[in-house]
Amino acid sequence: MDCPGFDHPFVVIGHRGAAGHEPENTLRSFRRAVAMGVQAIELDVYLLENELVVIHDDSLERTTNGTGALASHTLAGVRRLDAGAGERIPLLSEVLSSIDEGIGINVELKGEGTGERLPAYLAAYPRGHGRILVSSFRHRELAAYREAGGECALGLLFGRSKESLFERADALEPYAIHLSVRLASAALMARIHARGLRVFVYTVNELDVLARLRKGKVDGVFSDYPDRILQAIA
């Protein structure tokens, strides 16, 4: 499956926007990354009262002035929290509506039910599905996304182990494999490329790591500091 939002020769993906500079997963952070010149941004979603809210953790303490489990709060209550610098936790719809349609968006499914909900949710927005990449460590959510009629390309996330990587790839037919830095050896990337899949690596903030990955023919990286990566490859 094609994914024009991520088919650049080398893709710089703003990790949770420009999380090294701005409060992560906020509109301010996404806009900062786009202003820096990224080709794509990455964000995380949970399902709350049938809405897809953009936040990485299933609890509130780390990124907001709230406390407790996300699921224990109402949507209205969560929306009143400060996510940093006066920013609010955005809805996915707000990101889709406010980010230029030429920018790719990697939607990472974090919570239960996100895969089933996403296809109908995206149907309400004009952004071309070819510019959205749906990823997750929760491969069952990706399968649920497909079963619910989702048409966007998939990215399979692997962090600590590559066990079952190719078996999962055969089953889900993704566009890309997303590897942690620790897993991203040149040999593994070559095996993935041999399957016709792209390889994106997270989270790359140091230039020596970037140089190693580029020697291994990585197709793109997620970075908290996308300006550093863009300057290094210019």
PALOMI-928370 format. One line per 10 residues: for each residue x, y, z of N, C-alpha, C. Coordinates in nm, 3 decimals, m for minus. Layout:
% residues N
X Y Z X Y Z X Y Z ~ ...
This chain:
% residues 234
0.084 m0.120 0.000 0.000 0.000 0.000 0.088 0.125 0.000 ~ 0.050 0.224 m0.081 0.123 0.349 m0.085 0.085 0.437 0.033 ~ 0.176 0.528 0.068 0.149 0.625 0.173 0.227 0.753 0.141 ~ 0.169 0.837 0.052 0.242 0.954 0.002 0.295 1.047 0.110 ~ 0.230 1.052 0.225 0.280 1.139 0.331 0.412 1.094 0.389 ~ 0.452 0.969 0.359 0.573 0.913 0.418 0.666 0.853 0.312 ~ 0.649 0.893 0.187 0.728 0.830 0.081 0.847 0.914 0.035 ~ 0.885 1.016 0.113 1.003 1.094 0.080 1.127 1.006 0.090 ~ 1.235 1.042 0.019 1.356 0.960 0.027 1.406 0.941 0.170 ~ 1.396 1.047 0.251 1.427 1.036 0.394 1.326 1.120 0.469
1.252 1.056 0.559 1.141 1.123 0.626 1.181 1.164 0.768 ~ 1.169 1.293 0.796 1.190 1.343 0.932 1.052 1.361 0.995 ~ 1.028 1.285 1.101 0.897 1.280 1.165 0.908 1.345 1.303 ~ 0.832 1.450 1.325 0.833 1.517 1.455 0.766 1.430 1.559 ~ 0.843 1.381 1.655 0.793 1.288 1.756 0.709 1.363 1.859 ~ 0.579 1.332 1.861 0.483 1.406 1.944 0.493 1.556 1.914 ~ 0.522 1.585 1.789 0.543 1.722 1.744 0.690 1.755 1.749 ~ 0.723 1.858 1.822 0.864 1.891 1.849 0.881 1.883 2.000 ~ 0.874 1.760 2.052 0.860 1.739 2.196 0.981 1.785 2.276 ~ 1.096 1.801 2.212 1.211 1.853 2.282 1.205 2.002 2.306
1.114 2.069 2.237 1.103 2.214 2.245 0.971 2.261 2.306 ~ 0.866 2.183 2.288 0.731 2.225 2.327 0.662 2.113 2.405 ~ 0.555 2.145 2.477 0.480 2.039 2.545 0.432 1.934 2.445 ~ 0.465 1.810 2.471 0.440 1.704 2.373 0.293 1.684 2.344 ~ 0.266 1.642 2.221 0.130 1.607 2.178 0.030 1.721 2.196 ~ 0.077 1.843 2.176 m0.012 1.960 2.178 m0.010 2.026 2.041 ~ m0.113 2.105 2.014 m0.116 2.177 1.886 0.006 2.265 1.872 ~ 0.049 2.324 1.981 0.169 2.409 1.977 0.290 2.329 1.933 ~ 0.304 2.209 1.984 0.417 2.124 1.948 0.411 2.080 1.802 ~ 0.292 2.044 1.755 0.278 2.001 1.615 0.309 2.117 1.520
0.259 2.234 1.552 0.283 2.350 1.466 0.430 2.388 1.464 ~ 0.497 2.373 1.578 0.640 2.403 1.584 0.717 2.308 1.493 ~ 0.682 2.181 1.497 0.750 2.083 1.411 0.729 2.114 1.264 ~ 0.606 2.147 1.228 0.576 2.181 1.089 0.655 2.305 1.046 ~ 0.663 2.404 1.133 0.739 2.526 1.102 0.887 2.495 1.082 ~ 0.937 2.394 1.147 1.077 2.354 1.132 1.105 2.289 0.997 ~ 1.000 2.234 0.935 1.016 2.174 0.803 1.004 2.024 0.796 ~ 0.942 1.962 0.896 0.925 1.816 0.892 0.832 1.775 0.778 ~ 0.849 1.651 0.734 0.756 1.595 0.636 0.634 1.533 0.702 ~ 0.649 1.499 0.832 0.540 1.431 0.902 0.552 1.455 1.052
0.439 1.435 1.121 0.438 1.439 1.266 0.382 1.307 1.318 ~ 0.414 1.277 1.443 0.362 1.157 1.510 0.285 1.199 1.633 ~ 0.176 1.128 1.661 0.096 1.155 1.780 0.036 1.025 1.831 ~ m0.016 1.030 1.954 m0.070 0.912 2.020 m0.216 0.936 2.057 ~ m0.299 0.834 2.047 m0.440 0.852 2.079 m0.494 0.745 2.172 ~ m0.583 0.790 2.260 m0.667 0.703 2.343 m0.812 0.736 2.313 ~ m0.899 0.642 2.345 m1.043 0.661 2.327 m1.105 0.699 2.461 ~ m1.178 0.811 2.462 m1.245 0.859 2.582 m1.380 0.915 2.542 ~ m1.488 0.854 2.591 m1.624 0.895 2.556 m1.643 0.904 2.404 ~ m1.590 0.803 2.336 m1.602 0.789 2.191 m1.525 0.894 2.113
m1.444 0.973 2.181 m1.355 1.069 2.117 m1.213 1.016 2.121 ~ m1.134 1.049 2.020 m0.993 1.015 2.019 m0.915 1.136 2.068 ~ m0.855 1.121 2.186 m0.780 1.229 2.248 m0.631 1.203 2.231 ~ m0.556 1.310 2.213 m0.415 1.299 2.179 m0.331 1.312 2.305 ~ m0.283 1.199 2.354 m0.200 1.192 2.474 m0.124 1.061 2.471 ~ m0.002 1.060 2.523 0.081 0.940 2.516 0.051 0.840 2.628 ~ 0.032 0.890 2.750 0.019 0.801 2.866 m0.127 0.771 2.896 ~ m0.148 0.661 2.968 m0.284 0.630 3.013 m0.314 0.693 3.150 ~ m0.219 0.771 3.200 m0.239 0.849 3.321 m0.198 0.993 3.292 ~ m0.235 1.083 3.382 m0.227 1.226 3.352 m0.106 1.298 3.412
m0.043 1.239 3.512 0.056 1.313 3.591 0.175 1.365 3.511 ~ 0.229 1.286 3.421 0.355 1.324 3.355 0.339 1.445 3.263 ~ 0.229 1.454 3.192 0.218 1.556 3.088 0.114 1.664 3.114 ~ 0.040 1.654 3.225 m0.061 1.756 3.254 m0.058 1.790 3.403 ~ m0.141 1.884 3.442 m0.157 1.917 3.583 m0.266 1.834 3.650 ~ m0.312 1.730 3.581 m0.411 1.640 3.636 m0.346 1.520 3.704 ~ m0.427 1.439 3.768 m0.379 1.318 3.834 m0.473 1.201 3.803 ~ m0.418 1.082 3.816 m0.499 0.962 3.800 m0.504 0.910 3.657 ~ m0.580 0.804 3.643 m0.594 0.739 3.512 m0.677 0.824 3.418 ~ m0.636 0.831 3.294 m0.712 0.903 3.193 m0.856 0.853 3.189
m0.873 0.722 3.193 m1.007 0.663 3.177 m1.100 0.694 3.293 ~ m1.045 0.740 3.405 m1.129 0.771 3.521 m1.186 0.913 3.516 ~ m1.150 0.988 3.414 m1.195 1.127 3.401 m1.297 1.141 3.288 ~ m1.377 1.244 3.295 m1.466 1.277 3.184 m1.388 1.348 3.076 ~ m1.440 1.345 2.956 m1.376 1.418 2.847 m1.371 1.567 2.878 ~ m1.479 1.621 2.929 m1.481 1.764 2.961 m1.376 1.798 3.065 ~ m1.358 1.712 3.164 m1.259 1.737 3.267 m1.117 1.732 3.212 ~ m1.090 1.634 3.129 m0.958 1.623 3.067 m0.927 1.744 2.980 ~ m1.028 1.792 2.913 m1.008 1.905 2.822 m0.979 2.036 2.898 ~ m1.008 2.040 3.026 m0.979 2.160 3.105 m0.837 2.160 3.161
m0.767 2.049 3.151 m0.633 2.039 3.209 m0.530 2.118 3.128 ~ m0.424 2.157 3.197 m0.310 2.224 3.132 m0.210 2.117 3.092 ~ m0.184 2.107 2.961 m0.088 2.010 2.909 0.050 2.073 2.888 ~ 0.070 2.191 2.946 0.199 2.260 2.936 0.187 2.388 2.858 ~ 0.242 2.497 2.915 0.243 2.628 2.850 0.101 2.675 2.815 ~ 0.006 2.633 2.897 m0.133 2.673 2.873 m0.203 2.596 2.764 ~ m0.138 2.497 2.707 m0.199 2.415 2.602 m0.296 2.314 2.663 ~ m0.393 2.272 2.582 m0.489 2.170 2.622 m0.459 2.038 2.550 ~ m0.508 1.930 2.608 m0.500 1.802 2.538 m0.590 1.811 2.416 ~ m0.535 1.798 2.296 m0.620 1.813 2.178 m0.697 1.686 2.144
m0.803 1.705 2.069 m0.870 1.594 2.003 m0.797 1.566 1.872 ~ m0.803 1.442 1.826 m0.744 1.411 1.697 m0.806 1.497 1.588 ~ m0.934 1.524 1.598 m1.002 1.606 1.497 m0.939 1.745 1.488 ~ m0.896 1.800 1.599 m0.835 1.934 1.598 m0.700 1.931 1.528 ~ m0.626 1.824 1.546 m0.498 1.812 1.476 m0.521 1.797 1.326 ~ m0.613 1.710 1.290 m0.643 1.690 1.148 m0.688 1.818 1.081 ~ m0.761 1.901 1.153 m0.815 2.025 1.097 m0.714 2.138 1.092 ~ m0.611 2.131 1.176 m0.521 2.246 1.189 m0.384 2.227 1.123 ~ m0.349 2.105 1.088 m0.219 2.079 1.025 m0.235 2.072 0.874 ~ m0.147 2.138 0.803 m0.152 2.143 0.657 m0.167 2.003 0.599
m0.250 1.990 0.497 m0.278 1.858 0.440 m0.158 1.796 0.369 ~ m0.055 1.875 0.344 0.065 1.819 0.283 0.155 1.747 0.381 ~ 0.126 1.758 0.510 0.207 1.695 0.613 0.151 1.558 0.647 ~ 0.238 1.458 0.652 0.195 1.326 0.694 0.167 1.323 0.843 ~ 0.072 1.241 0.883 0.040 1.225 1.025 0.043 1.077 1.060 ~ 0.132 1.043 1.155 0.138 0.907 1.208 0.053 0.902 1.334 ~ m0.059 0.832 1.326 m0.148 0.815 1.440 m0.113 0.684 1.509 ~ m0.057 0.692 1.630 m0.025 0.571 1.704 m0.141 0.536 1.796 ~ m0.192 0.416 1.781 m0.303 0.367 1.863 m0.248 0.318 1.996 ~ m0.288 0.384 2.105 m0.235 0.350 2.236 m0.334 0.266 2.319
m0.460 0.302 2.315 m0.556 0.240 2.405 m0.651 0.144 2.336 ~ m0.717 0.064 2.419 m0.816 m0.033 2.370 m0.931 0.039 2.301 ~ m0.972 m0.015 2.187 m1.085 0.039 2.113 m1.050 0.145 2.012 ~ m0.925 0.189 2.011 m0.886 0.295 1.918 m0.888 0.247 1.772 ~ m0.848 0.123 1.751 m0.846 0.072 1.614 m0.985 0.062 1.554 ~ m1.079 0.013 1.631 m1.217 m0.001 1.582 m1.280 0.135 1.556 ~ m1.247 0.234 1.637 m1.309 0.367 1.626 m1.252 0.449 1.513 ~ m1.125 0.434 1.482 m1.056 0.526 1.392 m1.114 0.536 1.251 ~ m1.154 0.427 1.183 m1.202 0.443 1.045 m1.320 0.537 1.032 ~ m1.421 0.521 1.116 m1.538 0.609 1.108 m1.500 0.752 1.146
m1.410 0.765 1.239 m1.364 0.897 1.283 m1.298 0.971 1.167 ~ m1.210 0.903 1.096 m1.139 0.967 0.985 m1.231 1.000 0.869 ~ m1.338 0.927 0.855 m1.429 0.949 0.743 m1.489 1.089 0.745 ~ m1.490 1.154 0.861 m1.550 1.287 0.873 m1.455 1.399 0.832 ~ m1.330 1.365 0.797 m1.231 1.469 0.768 m1.177 1.452 0.627 ~ m1.155 1.564 0.558 m1.118 1.558 0.417 m0.974 1.519 0.388 ~ m0.889 1.518 0.490 m0.748 1.486 0.467 m0.737 1.350 0.396 ~ m0.658 1.345 0.292 m0.642 1.220 0.220 m0.584 1.110 0.307 ~ m0.643 0.992 0.301 m0.596 0.880 0.382 m0.453 0.842 0.346 ~ m0.409 0.877 0.227 m0.272 0.846 0.187 m0.167 0.920 0.266
m0.209 1.021 0.341 m0.114 1.097 0.423 m0.123 1.062 0.571 ~ m0.196 0.956 0.602 m0.207 0.909 0.740 m0.150 0.768 0.749 ~ m0.062 0.749 0.844 m0.003 0.619 0.873 m0.048 0.580 1.013 ~ m0.108 0.463 1.025 m0.162 0.417 1.152 m0.068 0.312 1.209 ~ m0.016 0.338 1.330 0.082 0.247 1.389 0.042 0.207 1.529 ~ 0.106 0.101 1.580 0.082 0.060 1.718 0.175 m0.053 1.757 ~ 0.208 m0.058 1.888 0.265 m0.178 1.948 0.155 m0.282 1.967 ~ 0.033 m0.235 1.977 m0.082 m0.322 2.001 m0.133 m0.372 1.865 ~ m0.072 m0.477 1.816 m0.102 m0.522 1.681 m0.246 m0.569 1.667 ~ m0.308 m0.606 1.777 m0.451 m0.641 1.772 m0.537 m0.519 1.740
m0.492 m0.400 1.782 m0.565 m0.278 1.747 m0.552 m0.250 1.597 ~ m0.436 m0.279 1.541 m0.420 m0.262 1.396 m0.509 m0.359 1.320 ~ m0.517 m0.481 1.368 m0.607 m0.578 1.305 m0.753 m0.532 1.317 ~ m0.790 m0.476 1.433 m0.926 m0.426 1.452 m0.953 m0.308 1.359 ~ m0.852 m0.226 1.339 m0.865 m0.113 1.246 m0.898 m0.163 1.106 ~ m0.825 m0.263 1.060 m0.851 m0.321 0.928 m0.991 m0.385 0.922 ~ m1.027 m0.458 1.026 m1.157 m0.525 1.027 m1.272 m0.426 1.026 ~ m1.247 m0.305 1.078 m1.350 m0.201 1.080 m1.352 m0.120 0.951 ~ m1.273 m0.160 0.853 m1.274 m0.093 0.724 m1.166 0.011 0.704 ~ m1.069 0.019 0.796 m0.963 0.118 0.783 m0.878 0.097 0.660
m0.852 0.205 0.586 m0.781 0.196 0.459 m0.641 0.256 0.462 ~ m0.605 0.323 0.570 m0.473 0.386 0.577 m0.364 0.279 0.588 ~ m0.245 0.316 0.546 m0.130 0.227 0.559 m0.098 0.205 0.706 ~ m0.035 0.090 0.734 m0.003 0.053 0.871 0.147 0.056 0.898 ~ 0.181 0.085 1.024 0.318 0.076 1.071 0.322 m0.014 1.194 ~ 0.401 m0.121 1.191 0.411 m0.211 1.305 0.525 m0.166 1.394 ~ 0.496 m0.140 1.521 0.597 m0.095 1.616 0.658 m0.213 1.692 ~ 0.792 m0.210 1.702 0.866 m0.308 1.779 0.969 m0.234 1.863 ~ 0.974 m0.270 1.993 1.061 m0.197 2.084 1.176 m0.276 2.141 ~ 1.146 m0.387 2.209 1.250 m0.462 2.280 1.285 m0.594 2.214
1.197 m0.646 2.134 1.220 m0.775 2.071 1.167 m0.774 1.928 ~ 1.241 m0.838 1.839 1.196 m0.851 1.701 1.129 m0.986 1.676 ~ 1.108 m1.062 1.783 1.042 m1.191 1.769 0.904 m1.173 1.706 ~ 0.874 m1.254 1.611 0.747 m1.256 1.537 0.731 m1.138 1.443 ~ 0.837 m1.059 1.422 0.826 m0.941 1.336 0.776 m0.978 1.197 ~ 0.840 m1.074 1.135 0.804 m1.107 0.997 0.671 m1.183 0.988 ~ 0.641 m1.260 1.092 0.511 m1.328 1.098 0.398 m1.224 1.106 ~ 0.417 m1.122 1.191 0.316 m1.017 1.204 0.305 m0.936 1.075 ~ 0.421 m0.912 1.012 0.419 m0.837 0.886 0.342 m0.912 0.778 ~ 0.361 m1.042 0.772 0.288 m1.122 0.673 0.138 m1.116 0.699
0.099 m1.114 0.825 m0.043 m1.116 0.860 m0.110 m0.981 0.835 ~ m0.040 m0.871 0.864 m0.103 m0.739 0.860 m0.068 m0.657 0.736 ~ 0.032 m0.701 0.662 0.073 m0.634 0.537 0.093 m0.483 0.557 ~ 0.187 m0.445 0.643 0.209 m0.303 0.671 0.285 m0.234 0.559 ~ 0.283 m0.103 0.566 0.367 m0.018 0.480 0.507 m0.007 0.537 ~ 0.518 m0.004 0.670 0.647 0.020 0.735 0.657 m0.058 0.865 ~ 0.783 m0.080 0.905 0.815 m0.132 1.037 0.883 m0.019 1.115 ~ 0.835 0.005 1.236 0.892 0.110 1.321 0.974 0.041 1.430 ~ 1.104 0.065 1.429 1.195 0.000 1.522 1.250 0.097 1.624 ~ 1.273 0.049 1.746 1.349 0.128 1.843 1.494 0.134 1.798
1.566 0.232 1.847 1.709 0.245 1.815 1.783 0.117 1.849 ~ 1.749 0.055 1.961 1.822 m0.064 2.006 1.804 m0.182 1.911 ~ 1.692 m0.188 1.839 1.668 m0.300 1.746 1.718 m0.273 1.605 ~ 1.746 m0.148 1.574 1.766 m0.107 1.435 1.908 m0.133 1.386 ~ 1.941 m0.258 1.368 2.069 m0.295 1.308 2.060 m0.287 1.157 ~ 2.174 m0.270 1.093 2.176 m0.266 0.947 2.125 m0.398 0.889 ~ 2.158 m0.509 0.954 2.116 m0.640 0.904 1.964 m0.655 0.909 ~ 1.903 m0.614 1.020 1.758 m0.626 1.030 1.688 m0.532 0.932 ~ 1.739 m0.411 0.918 1.678 m0.318 0.822 1.687 m0.374 0.681 ~ 1.798 m0.439 0.647 1.812 m0.499 0.514 1.709 m0.609 0.492
1.684 m0.689 0.594 1.583 m0.796 0.582 1.443 m0.738 0.563 ~ 1.415 m0.629 0.633 1.285 m0.565 0.619 1.271 m0.503 0.480 ~ 1.375 m0.437 0.434 1.372 m0.377 0.300 1.353 m0.484 0.193 ~ 1.408 m0.601 0.217 1.394 m0.709 0.119 1.249 m0.753 0.104 ~ 1.166 m0.725 0.205 1.022 m0.753 0.196 0.946 m0.640 0.129 ~ 1.018 m0.534 0.089 0.952 m0.421 0.025 0.889 m0.323 0.122 ~ 0.931 m0.329 0.249 0.875 m0.242 0.352 0.974 m0.131 0.387 ~ 0.921 m0.019 0.431 1.005 0.091 0.477 1.037 0.072 0.626 ~ 1.145 0.137 0.669 1.189 0.128 0.809 1.203 0.268 0.866 ~ 1.127 0.295 0.973 1.138 0.420 1.046 1.182 0.386 1.189
1.273 0.467 1.243 1.334 0.437 1.373 1.305 0.549 1.472 ~ 1.275 0.511 1.595 1.247 0.604 1.704 1.342 0.577 1.821 ~ 1.365 0.670 1.909 1.352 0.814 1.893 1.495 0.865 1.876 ~ 1.521 0.933 1.768 1.658 0.967 1.728 1.682 1.115 1.754 ~ 1.762 1.143 1.856 1.792 1.281 1.892 1.940 1.315 1.881 ~ 2.025 1.212 1.869 2.170 1.233 1.864 2.222 1.210 1.723 ~ 2.314 1.296 1.681 2.361 1.291 1.543 2.448 1.169 1.513 ~ 2.518 1.116 1.613 2.596 0.995 1.587 2.504 0.876 1.562 ~ 2.391 0.872 1.630 2.293 0.766 1.605 2.232 0.783 1.466 ~ 2.201 0.906 1.430 2.149 0.933 1.296 2.247 0.885 1.190
2.374 0.914 1.207 2.475 0.874 1.107 2.480 0.722 1.093 ~ 2.475 0.649 1.205 2.476 0.503 1.199 2.355 0.449 1.125 ~ 2.240 0.505 1.155 2.118 0.458 1.091 2.116 0.487 0.941 ~ 2.167 0.601 0.904 2.168 0.635 0.761 2.263 0.543 0.685 ~ 2.370 0.500 0.748 2.457 0.401 0.684 2.384 0.270 0.664 ~ 2.290 0.241 0.753 2.210 0.120 0.741 2.089 0.135 0.652 ~ 2.079 0.250 0.584 1.972 0.276 0.486 1.834 0.293 0.548 ~ 1.828 0.349 0.667 1.699 0.377 0.728 1.620 0.474 0.638 ~ 1.489 0.462 0.638 1.405 0.546 0.552 1.357 0.674 0.620 ~ 1.370 0.679 0.751 1.328 0.798 0.822 1.340 0.778 0.971
1.333 0.887 1.046 1.344 0.879 1.191 1.240 0.968 1.258 ~ 1.202 0.927 1.378 1.122 1.009 1.468 1.218 1.083 1.559 ~ 1.195 1.212 1.580 1.285 1.289 1.665 1.209 1.391 1.747 ~ 1.254 1.407 1.874 1.203 1.515 1.958 1.259 1.650 1.915 ~ 1.371 1.645 1.844 1.439 1.766 1.797 1.452 1.760 1.645 ~ 1.342 1.768 1.574 1.350 1.753 1.428 1.437 1.859 1.361 ~ 1.452 1.976 1.424 1.539 2.078 1.367 1.684 2.028 1.358 ~ 1.729 1.955 1.458 1.866 1.899 1.456 1.884 1.805 1.338 ~ 1.785 1.718 1.320 1.795 1.618 1.214 1.790 1.685 1.077 ~ 1.701 1.779 1.061 1.688 1.849 0.933 1.816 1.926 0.899
1.876 1.987 0.999 2.000 2.061 0.974 2.113 1.965 0.936 ~ 2.116 1.848 1.002 2.224 1.752 0.976 2.216 1.692 0.837 ~ 2.096 1.676 0.783 2.083 1.611 0.651 2.076 1.712 0.537 ~ 2.074 1.840 0.571 2.061 1.943 0.466 2.182 1.943 0.372
